[in-house]
């Protein structure tokens, strides 16, 4: 019973705009740091997917050309 009221009070407190802004201000440096640390990996993954896309597209073109030559 007390835990339910405590949880309800916490949820009510989190709904307030000033608390939301404070939480955002607290988390912003942490999120910026995390993004700064993983940015190179994100960049490498994007390049990797782009290279894979180009390779799959080239294979598709080669298959189309091969099928046309068989006819």
N, CA, C and O atoms as a Maestro MAE file, in Angstrom:
{
 s_m_m2io_version
 :::
 2.0.0
}

f_m_ct {
 s_m_title
 :::
 protein
 m_atom[284] {
  # First column is atom index #
  i_m_mmod_type
  r_m_x_coord
  r_m_y_coord
  r_m_z_coord
  i_m_residue_number
  s_m_chain_name
  s_m_pdb_residue_name
  s_m_pdb_atom_name
  i_m_atomic_number
  :::
  1 25 0.826 -1.181 0.000 1 A "UNK " " N  " 7
  2 3 0.000 0.000 0.000 1 A "UNK " " CA " 6
  3 2 0.878 1.256 0.000 1 A "UNK " " C  " 6
  4 15 0.628 2.186 -0.767 1 A "UNK " " O  " 8
  5 25 1.888 1.284 0.843 2 A "UNK " " N  " 7
  6 3 2.765 2.450 0.904 2 A "UNK " " CA " 6
  7 2 3.628 2.550 -0.341 2 A "UNK " " C  " 6
  8 15 3.921 3.646 -0.818 2 A "UNK " " O  " 8
  9 25 4.035 1.390 -0.870 3 A "UNK " " N  " 7
  10 3 4.872 1.427 -2.069 3 A "UNK " " CA " 6
  11 2 4.085 1.954 -3.261 3 A "UNK " " C  " 6
  12 15 4.632 2.656 -4.112 3 A "UNK " " O  " 8
  13 25 2.803 1.614 -3.320 4 A "UNK " " N  " 7
  14 3 1.972 2.113 -4.412 4 A "UNK " " CA " 6
  15 2 1.846 3.628 -4.342 4 A "UNK " " C  " 6
  16 15 1.922 4.314 -5.361 4 A "UNK " " O  " 8
  17 25 1.654 4.142 -3.140 5 A "UNK " " N  " 7
  18 3 1.530 5.592 -3.010 5 A "UNK " " CA " 6
  19 2 2.866 6.276 -3.303 5 A "UNK " " C  " 6
  20 15 2.897 7.368 -3.870 5 A "UNK " " O  " 8
  21 25 3.973 5.626 -2.914 6 A "UNK " " N  " 7
  22 3 5.290 6.180 -3.210 6 A "UNK " " CA " 6
  23 2 5.541 6.212 -4.715 6 A "UNK " " C  " 6
  24 15 6.040 7.200 -5.253 6 A "UNK " " O  " 8
  25 25 5.194 5.133 -5.373 7 A "UNK " " N  " 7
  26 3 5.350 5.074 -6.829 7 A "UNK " " CA " 6
  27 2 4.462 6.125 -7.484 7 A "UNK " " C  " 6
  28 15 4.897 6.807 -8.412 7 A "UNK " " O  " 8
  29 25 3.261 6.262 -7.028 8 A "UNK " " N  " 7
  30 3 2.343 7.264 -7.594 8 A "UNK " " CA " 6
  31 2 2.884 8.672 -7.385 8 A "UNK " " C  " 6
  32 15 2.803 9.509 -8.285 8 A "UNK " " O  " 8
  33 25 3.433 8.936 -6.206 9 A "UNK " " N  " 7
  34 3 4.013 10.251 -5.944 9 A "UNK " " CA " 6
  35 2 5.211 10.519 -6.862 9 A "UNK " " C  " 6
  36 15 5.376 11.626 -7.376 9 A "UNK " " O  " 8
  37 25 6.039 9.496 -7.058 10 A "UNK " " N  " 7
  38 3 7.194 9.658 -7.954 10 A "UNK " " CA " 6
  39 2 6.738 9.928 -9.390 10 A "UNK " " C  " 6
  40 15 7.293 10.790 -10.072 10 A "UNK " " O  " 8
  41 25 5.736 9.197 -9.837 11 A "UNK " " N  " 7
  42 3 5.224 9.400 -11.192 11 A "UNK " " CA " 6
  43 2 4.597 10.779 -11.349 11 A "UNK " " C  " 6
  44 15 4.766 11.429 -12.380 11 A "UNK " " O  " 8
  45 25 3.885 11.217 -10.338 12 A "UNK " " N  " 7
  46 3 3.300 12.556 -10.380 12 A "UNK " " CA " 6
  47 2 4.384 13.628 -10.419 12 A "UNK " " C  " 6
  48 15 4.254 14.642 -11.105 12 A "UNK " " O  " 8
  49 25 5.448 13.384 -9.673 13 A "UNK " " N  " 7
  50 3 6.545 14.346 -9.657 13 A "UNK " " CA " 6
  51 2 7.237 14.403 -11.025 13 A "UNK " " C  " 6
  52 15 7.636 15.474 -11.481 13 A "UNK " " O  " 8
  53 25 7.373 13.250 -11.665 14 A "UNK " " N  " 7
  54 3 8.036 13.202 -12.975 14 A "UNK " " CA " 6
  55 2 7.202 13.859 -14.075 14 A "UNK " " C  " 6
  56 15 7.735 14.204 -15.130 14 A "UNK " " O  " 8
  57 25 5.926 14.031 -13.845 15 A "UNK " " N  " 7
  58 3 5.068 14.661 -14.846 15 A "UNK " " CA " 6
  59 2 5.209 16.178 -14.878 15 A "UNK " " C  " 6
  60 15 4.785 16.823 -15.837 15 A "UNK " " O  " 8
  61 25 5.799 16.742 -13.841 16 A "UNK " " N  " 7
  62 3 5.953 18.196 -13.782 16 A "UNK " " CA " 6
  63 2 7.004 18.656 -14.786 16 A "UNK " " C  " 6
  64 15 8.014 17.984 -14.994 16 A "UNK " " O  " 8
  65 25 6.758 19.798 -15.399 17 A "UNK " " N  " 7
  66 3 7.651 20.323 -16.436 17 A "UNK " " CA " 6
  67 2 9.023 20.695 -15.900 17 A "UNK " " C  " 6
  68 15 10.035 20.435 -16.551 17 A "UNK " " O  " 8
  69 25 9.066 21.296 -14.729 18 A "UNK " " N  " 7
  70 3 10.363 21.713 -14.196 18 A "UNK " " CA " 6
  71 2 11.252 20.512 -13.881 18 A "UNK " " C  " 6
  72 15 12.469 20.570 -14.060 18 A "UNK " " O  " 8
  73 25 10.642 19.428 -13.413 19 A "UNK " " N  " 7
  74 3 11.409 18.208 -13.132 19 A "UNK " " CA " 6
  75 2 11.909 17.596 -14.439 19 A "UNK " " C  " 6
  76 15 13.042 17.122 -14.514 19 A "UNK " " O  " 8
  77 25 11.064 17.608 -15.461 20 A "UNK " " N  " 7
  78 3 11.477 17.094 -16.769 20 A "UNK " " CA " 6
  79 2 12.674 17.871 -17.299 20 A "UNK " " C  " 6
  80 15 13.625 17.287 -17.818 20 A "UNK " " O  " 8
  81 25 12.618 19.183 -17.162 21 A "UNK " " N  " 7
  82 3 13.728 20.003 -17.643 21 A "UNK " " CA " 6
  83 2 15.008 19.739 -16.856 21 A "UNK " " C  " 6
  84 15 16.097 19.708 -17.428 21 A "UNK " " O  " 8
  85 25 14.879 19.552 -15.566 22 A "UNK " " N  " 7
  86 3 16.052 19.258 -14.734 22 A "UNK " " CA " 6
  87 2 16.682 17.918 -15.118 22 A "UNK " " C  " 6
  88 15 17.905 17.795 -15.185 22 A "UNK " " O  " 8
  89 25 15.847 16.933 -15.367 23 A "UNK " " N  " 7
  90 3 16.361 15.615 -15.768 23 A "UNK " " CA " 6
  91 2 17.063 15.718 -17.114 23 A "UNK " " C  " 6
  92 15 18.119 15.120 -17.318 23 A "UNK " " O  " 8
  93 25 16.472 16.482 -18.035 24 A "UNK " " N  " 7
  94 3 17.108 16.673 -19.340 24 A "UNK " " CA " 6
  95 2 18.461 17.351 -19.192 24 A "UNK " " C  " 6
  96 15 19.431 16.968 -19.846 24 A "UNK " " O  " 8
  97 25 18.520 18.358 -18.332 25 A "UNK " " N  " 7
  98 3 19.784 19.072 -18.118 25 A "UNK " " CA " 6
  99 2 20.829 18.160 -17.476 25 A "UNK " " C  " 6
  100 15 22.018 18.271 -17.777 25 A "UNK " " O  " 8
  101 25 20.396 17.269 -16.602 26 A "UNK " " N  " 7
  102 3 21.320 16.335 -15.976 26 A "UNK " " CA " 6
  103 2 21.851 15.296 -16.958 26 A "UNK " " C  " 6
  104 15 23.029 14.941 -16.915 26 A "UNK " " O  " 8
  105 25 20.988 14.811 -17.837 27 A "UNK " " N  " 7
  106 3 21.364 13.740 -18.748 27 A "UNK " " CA " 6
  107 2 22.072 14.231 -20.010 27 A "UNK " " C  " 6
  108 15 22.736 13.445 -20.685 27 A "UNK " " O  " 8
  109 25 21.943 15.505 -20.334 28 A "UNK " " N  " 7
  110 3 22.522 16.018 -21.565 28 A "UNK " " CA " 6
  111 2 24.031 15.809 -21.660 28 A "UNK " " C  " 6
  112 15 24.492 15.341 -22.701 28 A "UNK " " O  " 8
  113 25 24.833 16.128 -20.636 29 A "UNK " " N  " 7
  114 3 26.274 15.873 -20.753 29 A "UNK " " CA " 6
  115 2 26.615 14.390 -20.905 29 A "UNK " " C  " 6
  116 15 27.541 14.030 -21.632 29 A "UNK " " O  " 8
  117 25 25.866 13.544 -20.221 30 A "UNK " " N  " 7
  118 3 26.126 12.103 -20.321 30 A "UNK " " CA " 6
  119 2 25.823 11.608 -21.727 30 A "UNK " " C  " 6
  120 15 26.607 10.864 -22.315 30 A "UNK " " O  " 8
  121 25 24.681 12.026 -22.262 31 A "UNK " " N  " 7
  122 3 24.307 11.604 -23.608 31 A "UNK " " CA " 6
  123 2 25.265 12.168 -24.656 31 A "UNK " " C  " 6
  124 15 25.602 11.485 -25.623 31 A "UNK " " O  " 8
  125 25 25.700 13.403 -24.468 32 A "UNK " " N  " 7
  126 3 26.680 13.985 -25.386 32 A "UNK " " CA " 6
  127 2 27.984 13.195 -25.360 32 A "UNK " " C  " 6
  128 15 28.582 12.944 -26.406 32 A "UNK " " O  " 8
  129 25 28.422 12.808 -24.176 33 A "UNK " " N  " 7
  130 3 29.653 12.032 -24.052 33 A "UNK " " CA " 6
  131 2 29.513 10.668 -24.721 33 A "UNK " " C  " 6
  132 15 30.415 10.221 -25.430 33 A "UNK " " O  " 8
  133 25 28.378 10.010 -24.493 34 A "UNK " " N  " 7
  134 3 28.148 8.699 -25.112 34 A "UNK " " CA " 6
  135 2 28.134 8.835 -26.624 34 A "UNK " " C  " 6
  136 15 28.744 8.029 -27.327 34 A "UNK " " O  " 8
  137 25 27.444 9.848 -27.130 35 A "UNK " " N  " 7
  138 3 27.397 10.047 -28.576 35 A "UNK " " CA " 6
  139 2 28.793 10.346 -29.127 35 A "UNK " " C  " 6
  140 15 29.154 9.858 -30.198 35 A "UNK " " O  " 8
  141 25 29.566 11.132 -28.410 36 A "UNK " " N  " 7
  142 3 30.923 11.466 -28.838 36 A "UNK " " CA " 6
  143 2 31.791 10.209 -28.902 36 A "UNK " " C  " 6
  144 15 32.625 10.072 -29.797 36 A "UNK " " O  " 8
  145 25 31.594 9.299 -27.958 37 A "UNK " " N  " 7
  146 3 32.392 8.078 -27.921 37 A "UNK " " CA " 6
  147 2 31.988 7.092 -29.017 37 A "UNK " " C  " 6
  148 15 32.848 6.401 -29.564 37 A "UNK " " O  " 8
  149 25 30.711 7.014 -29.343 38 A "UNK " " N  " 7
  150 3 30.284 6.012 -30.332 38 A "UNK " " CA " 6
  151 2 30.195 6.580 -31.747 38 A "UNK " " C  " 6
  152 15 29.920 5.836 -32.688 38 A "UNK " " O  " 8
  153 25 30.420 7.868 -31.913 39 A "UNK " " N  " 7
  154 3 30.315 8.478 -33.235 39 A "UNK " " CA " 6
  155 2 31.207 7.805 -34.279 39 A "UNK " " C  " 6
  156 15 30.731 7.539 -35.383 39 A "UNK " " O  " 8
  157 25 32.482 7.515 -33.982 40 A "UNK " " N  " 7
  158 3 33.305 6.847 -35.012 40 A "UNK " " CA " 6
  159 2 32.748 5.492 -35.422 40 A "UNK " " C  " 6
  160 15 32.826 5.111 -36.590 40 A "UNK " " O  " 8
  161 25 32.191 4.769 -34.468 41 A "UNK " " N  " 7
  162 3 31.635 3.453 -34.783 41 A "UNK " " CA " 6
  163 2 30.380 3.586 -35.651 41 A "UNK " " C  " 6
  164 15 30.170 2.793 -36.569 41 A "UNK " " O  " 8
  165 25 29.567 4.570 -35.362 42 A "UNK " " N  " 7
  166 3 28.384 4.822 -36.189 42 A "UNK " " CA " 6
  167 2 28.804 5.165 -37.608 42 A "UNK " " C  " 6
  168 15 28.213 4.681 -38.573 42 A "UNK " " O  " 8
  169 25 29.824 6.002 -37.729 43 A "UNK " " N  " 7
  170 3 30.335 6.389 -39.046 43 A "UNK " " CA " 6
  171 2 30.844 5.162 -39.799 43 A "UNK " " C  " 6
  172 15 30.566 5.009 -40.989 43 A "UNK " " O  " 8
  173 25 31.588 4.286 -39.117 44 A "UNK " " N  " 7
  174 3 32.109 3.079 -39.770 44 A "UNK " " CA " 6
  175 2 30.977 2.147 -40.193 44 A "UNK " " C  " 6
  176 15 31.042 1.540 -41.262 44 A "UNK " " O  " 8
  177 25 29.952 2.032 -39.372 45 A "UNK " " N  " 7
  178 3 28.824 1.169 -39.715 45 A "UNK " " CA " 6
  179 2 28.087 1.702 -40.934 45 A "UNK " " C  " 6
  180 15 27.682 0.923 -41.797 45 A "UNK " " O  " 8
  181 25 27.906 3.019 -41.020 46 A "UNK " " N  " 7
  182 3 27.235 3.615 -42.180 46 A "UNK " " CA " 6
  183 2 28.051 3.352 -43.447 46 A "UNK " " C  " 6
  184 15 27.491 2.988 -44.481 46 A "UNK " " O  " 8
  185 25 29.360 3.533 -43.371 47 A "UNK " " N  " 7
  186 3 30.223 3.263 -44.522 47 A "UNK " " CA " 6
  187 2 30.146 1.784 -44.903 47 A "UNK " " C  " 6
  188 15 30.070 1.449 -46.085 47 A "UNK " " O  " 8
  189 25 30.167 0.908 -43.909 48 A "UNK " " N  " 7
  190 3 30.090 -0.526 -44.152 48 A "UNK " " CA " 6
  191 2 28.788 -0.886 -44.870 48 A "UNK " " C  " 6
  192 15 28.807 -1.639 -45.844 48 A "UNK " " O  " 8
  193 25 27.658 -0.354 -44.398 49 A "UNK " " N  " 7
  194 3 26.377 -0.639 -45.054 49 A "UNK " " CA " 6
  195 2 26.333 -0.067 -46.466 49 A "UNK " " C  " 6
  196 15 25.751 -0.677 -47.362 49 A "UNK " " O  " 8
  197 25 26.935 1.086 -46.671 50 A "UNK " " N  " 7
  198 3 26.974 1.672 -48.011 50 A "UNK " " CA " 6
  199 2 27.777 0.779 -48.957 50 A "UNK " " C  " 6
  200 15 27.364 0.556 -50.095 50 A "UNK " " O  " 8
  201 25 28.913 0.270 -48.500 51 A "UNK " " N  " 7
  202 3 29.733 -0.626 -49.324 51 A "UNK " " CA " 6
  203 2 28.970 -1.913 -49.626 51 A "UNK " " C  " 6
  204 15 29.007 -2.405 -50.754 51 A "UNK " " O  " 8
  205 25 28.284 -2.456 -48.631 52 A "UNK " " N  " 7
  206 3 27.487 -3.668 -48.856 52 A "UNK " " CA " 6
  207 2 26.380 -3.403 -49.870 52 A "UNK " " C  " 6
  208 15 26.122 -4.238 -50.737 52 A "UNK " " O  " 8
  209 25 25.731 -2.260 -49.769 53 A "UNK " " N  " 7
  210 3 24.681 -1.914 -50.727 53 A "UNK " " CA " 6
  211 2 25.240 -1.851 -52.142 53 A "UNK " " C  " 6
  212 15 24.635 -2.380 -53.074 53 A "UNK " " O  " 8
  213 25 26.384 -1.213 -52.305 54 A "UNK " " N  " 7
  214 3 27.000 -1.121 -53.627 54 A "UNK " " CA " 6
  215 2 27.363 -2.505 -54.151 54 A "UNK " " C  " 6
  216 15 27.163 -2.795 -55.331 54 A "UNK " " O  " 8
  217 25 27.896 -3.360 -53.281 55 A "UNK " " N  " 7
  218 3 28.257 -4.716 -53.718 55 A "UNK " " CA " 6
  219 2 27.026 -5.517 -54.130 55 A "UNK " " C  " 6
  220 15 27.060 -6.213 -55.144 55 A "UNK " " O  " 8
  221 25 25.952 -5.433 -53.372 56 A "UNK " " N  " 7
  222 3 24.726 -6.158 -53.722 56 A "UNK " " CA " 6
  223 2 24.145 -5.627 -55.029 56 A "UNK " " C  " 6
  224 15 23.662 -6.394 -55.861 56 A "UNK " " O  " 8
  225 25 24.198 -4.318 -55.198 57 A "UNK " " N  " 7
  226 3 23.705 -3.726 -56.442 57 A "UNK " " CA " 6
  227 2 24.550 -4.195 -57.635 57 A "UNK " " C  " 6
  228 15 24.004 -4.492 -58.697 57 A "UNK " " O  " 8
  229 25 25.867 -4.264 -57.469 58 A "UNK " " N  " 7
  230 3 26.744 -4.745 -58.541 58 A "UNK " " CA " 6
  231 2 26.455 -6.214 -58.854 58 A "UNK " " C  " 6
  232 15 26.439 -6.595 -60.024 58 A "UNK " " O  " 8
  233 25 26.230 -7.033 -57.849 59 A "UNK " " N  " 7
  234 3 25.899 -8.442 -58.071 59 A "UNK " " CA " 6
  235 2 24.577 -8.558 -58.820 59 A "UNK " " C  " 6
  236 15 24.443 -9.397 -59.710 59 A "UNK " " O  " 8
  237 25 23.607 -7.731 -58.472 60 A "UNK " " N  " 7
  238 3 22.314 -7.743 -59.170 60 A "UNK " " CA " 6
  239 2 22.496 -7.396 -60.646 60 A "UNK " " C  " 6
  240 15 21.914 -8.047 -61.513 60 A "UNK " " O  " 8
  241 25 23.285 -6.395 -60.927 61 A "UNK " " N  " 7
  242 3 23.534 -6.005 -62.322 61 A "UNK " " CA " 6
  243 2 24.240 -7.130 -63.065 61 A "UNK " " C  " 6
  244 15 23.884 -7.437 -64.203 61 A "UNK " " O  " 8
  245 25 25.234 -7.747 -62.438 62 A "UNK " " N  " 7
  246 3 25.935 -8.866 -63.081 62 A "UNK " " CA " 6
  247 2 24.988 -10.030 -63.344 62 A "UNK " " C  " 6
  248 15 25.068 -10.658 -64.400 62 A "UNK " " O  " 8
  249 25 24.094 -10.330 -62.406 63 A "UNK " " N  " 7
  250 3 23.133 -11.411 -62.621 63 A "UNK " " CA " 6
  251 2 22.178 -11.090 -63.764 63 A "UNK " " C  " 6
  252 15 21.854 -11.961 -64.572 63 A "UNK " " O  " 8
  253 25 21.733 -9.849 -63.829 64 A "UNK " " N  " 7
  254 3 20.840 -9.456 -64.930 64 A "UNK " " CA " 6
  255 2 21.557 -9.595 -66.269 64 A "UNK " " C  " 6
  256 15 20.991 -10.119 -67.228 64 A "UNK " " O  " 8
  257 25 22.794 -9.128 -66.332 65 A "UNK " " N  " 7
  258 3 23.562 -9.265 -67.574 65 A "UNK " " CA " 6
  259 2 23.794 -10.733 -67.931 65 A "UNK " " C  " 6
  260 15 23.712 -11.100 -69.103 65 A "UNK " " O  " 8
  261 25 24.076 -11.563 -66.957 66 A "UNK " " N  " 7
  262 3 24.287 -12.986 -67.219 66 A "UNK " " CA " 6
  263 2 23.020 -13.640 -67.741 66 A "UNK " " C  " 6
  264 15 23.075 -14.440 -68.675 66 A "UNK " " O  " 8
  265 25 21.878 -13.309 -67.151 67 A "UNK " " N  " 7
  266 3 20.617 -13.900 -67.604 67 A "UNK " " CA " 6
  267 2 20.248 -13.437 -69.004 67 A "UNK " " C  " 6
  268 15 19.689 -14.213 -69.779 67 A "UNK " " O  " 8
  269 25 20.551 -12.186 -69.345 68 A "UNK " " N  " 7
  270 3 20.270 -11.697 -70.705 68 A "UNK " " CA " 6
  271 2 21.137 -12.415 -71.729 68 A "UNK " " C  " 6
  272 15 20.657 -12.744 -72.813 68 A "UNK " " O  " 8
  273 25 22.392 -12.665 -71.412 69 A "UNK " " N  " 7
  274 3 23.306 -13.330 -72.348 69 A "UNK " " CA " 6
  275 2 22.944 -14.799 -72.559 69 A "UNK " " C  " 6
  276 15 23.251 -15.349 -73.616 69 A "UNK " " O  " 8
  277 25 22.313 -15.440 -71.606 70 A "UNK " " N  " 7
  278 3 21.915 -16.829 -71.751 70 A "UNK " " CA " 6
  279 2 20.776 -16.982 -72.753 70 A "UNK " " C  " 6
  280 15 20.664 -18.010 -73.422 70 A "UNK " " O  " 8
  281 25 19.936 -15.960 -72.854 71 A "UNK " " N  " 7
  282 3 18.798 -16.040 -73.782 71 A "UNK " " CA " 6
  283 2 19.331 -15.805 -75.145 71 A "UNK " " C  " 6
  284 15 18.574 -15.820 -76.115 71 A "UNK " " O  " 8
  :::
 }
 m_bond[283] {
  # First column is bond index #
  i_m_from
  i_m_to
  i_m_order
  :::
  1 1 2 1
  2 2 3 1
  3 3 4 2
  4 3 5 1
  5 5 6 1
  6 6 7 1
  7 7 8 2
  8 7 9 1
  9 9 10 1
  10 10 11 1
  11 11 12 2
  12 11 13 1
  13 13 14 1
  14 14 15 1
  15 15 16 2
  16 15 17 1
  17 17 18 1
  18 18 19 1
  19 19 20 2
  20 19 21 1
  21 21 22 1
  22 22 23 1
  23 23 24 2
  24 23 25 1
  25 25 26 1
  26 26 27 1
  27 27 28 2
  28 27 29 1
  29 29 30 1
  30 30 31 1
  31 31 32 2
  32 31 33 1
  33 33 34 1
  34 34 35 1
  35 35 36 2
  36 35 37 1
  37 37 38 1
  38 38 39 1
  39 39 40 2
  40 39 41 1
  41 41 42 1
  42 42 43 1
  43 43 44 2
  44 43 45 1
  45 45 46 1
  46 46 47 1
  47 47 48 2
  48 47 49 1
  49 49 50 1
  50 50 51 1
  51 51 52 2
  52 51 53 1
  53 53 54 1
  54 54 55 1
  55 55 56 2
  56 55 57 1
  57 57 58 1
  58 58 59 1
  59 59 60 2
  60 59 61 1
  61 61 62 1
  62 62 63 1
  63 63 64 2
  64 63 65 1
  65 65 66 1
  66 66 67 1
  67 67 68 2
  68 67 69 1
  69 69 70 1
  70 70 71 1
  71 71 72 2
  72 71 73 1
  73 73 74 1
  74 74 75 1
  75 75 76 2
  76 75 77 1
  77 77 78 1
  78 78 79 1
  79 79 80 2
  80 79 81 1
  81 81 82 1
  82 82 83 1
  83 83 84 2
  84 83 85 1
  85 85 86 1
  86 86 87 1
  87 87 88 2
  88 87 89 1
  89 89 90 1
  90 90 91 1
  91 91 92 2
  92 91 93 1
  93 93 94 1
  94 94 95 1
  95 95 96 2
  96 95 97 1
  97 97 98 1
  98 98 99 1
  99 99 100 2
  100 99 101 1
  101 101 102 1
  102 102 103 1
  103 103 104 2
  104 103 105 1
  105 105 106 1
  106 106 107 1
  107 107 108 2
  108 107 109 1
  109 109 110 1
  110 110 111 1
  111 111 112 2
  112 111 113 1
  113 113 114 1
  114 114 115 1
  115 115 116 2
  116 115 117 1
  117 117 118 1
  118 118 119 1
  119 119 120 2
  120 119 121 1
  121 121 122 1
  122 122 123 1
  123 123 124 2
  124 123 125 1
  125 125 126 1
  126 126 127 1
  127 127 128 2
  128 127 129 1
  129 129 130 1
  130 130 131 1
  131 131 132 2
  132 131 133 1
  133 133 134 1
  134 134 135 1
  135 135 136 2
  136 135 137 1
  137 137 138 1
  138 138 139 1
  139 139 140 2
  140 139 141 1
  141 141 142 1
  142 142 143 1
  143 143 144 2
  144 143 145 1
  145 145 146 1
  146 146 147 1
  147 147 148 2
  148 147 149 1
  149 149 150 1
  150 150 151 1
  151 151 152 2
  152 151 153 1
  153 153 154 1
  154 154 155 1
  155 155 156 2
  156 155 157 1
  157 157 158 1
  158 158 159 1
  159 159 160 2
  160 159 161 1
  161 161 162 1
  162 162 163 1
  163 163 164 2
  164 163 165 1
  165 165 166 1
  166 166 167 1
  167 167 168 2
  168 167 169 1
  169 169 170 1
  170 170 171 1
  171 171 172 2
  172 171 173 1
  173 173 174 1
  174 174 175 1
  175 175 176 2
  176 175 177 1
  177 177 178 1
  178 178 179 1
  179 179 180 2
  180 179 181 1
  181 181 182 1
  182 182 183 1
  183 183 184 2
  184 183 185 1
  185 185 186 1
  186 186 187 1
  187 187 188 2
  188 187 189 1
  189 189 190 1
  190 190 191 1
  191 191 192 2
  192 191 193 1
  193 193 194 1
  194 194 195 1
  195 195 196 2
  196 195 197 1
  197 197 198 1
  198 198 199 1
  199 199 200 2
  200 199 201 1
  201 201 202 1
  202 202 203 1
  203 203 204 2
  204 203 205 1
  205 205 206 1
  206 206 207 1
  207 207 208 2
  208 207 209 1
  209 209 210 1
  210 210 211 1
  211 211 212 2
  212 211 213 1
  213 213 214 1
  214 214 215 1
  215 215 216 2
  216 215 217 1
  217 217 218 1
  218 218 219 1
  219 219 220 2
  220 219 221 1
  221 221 222 1
  222 222 223 1
  223 223 224 2
  224 223 225 1
  225 225 226 1
  226 226 227 1
  227 227 228 2
  228 227 229 1
  229 229 230 1
  230 230 231 1
  231 231 232 2
  232 231 233 1
  233 233 234 1
  234 234 235 1
  235 235 236 2
  236 235 237 1
  237 237 238 1
  238 238 239 1
  239 239 240 2
  240 239 241 1
  241 241 242 1
  242 242 243 1
  243 243 244 2
  244 243 245 1
  245 245 246 1
  246 246 247 1
  247 247 248 2
  248 247 249 1
  249 249 250 1
  250 250 251 1
  251 251 252 2
  252 251 253 1
  253 253 254 1
  254 254 255 1
  255 255 256 2
  256 255 257 1
  257 257 258 1
  258 258 259 1
  259 259 260 2
  260 259 261 1
  261 261 262 1
  262 262 263 1
  263 263 264 2
  264 263 265 1
  265 265 266 1
  266 266 267 1
  267 267 268 2
  268 267 269 1
  269 269 270 1
  270 270 271 1
  271 271 272 2
  272 271 273 1
  273 273 274 1
  274 274 275 1
  275 275 276 2
  276 275 277 1
  277 277 278 1
  278 278 279 1
  279 279 280 2
  280 279 281 1
  281 281 282 1
  282 282 283 1
  283 283 284 2
  :::
 }
}
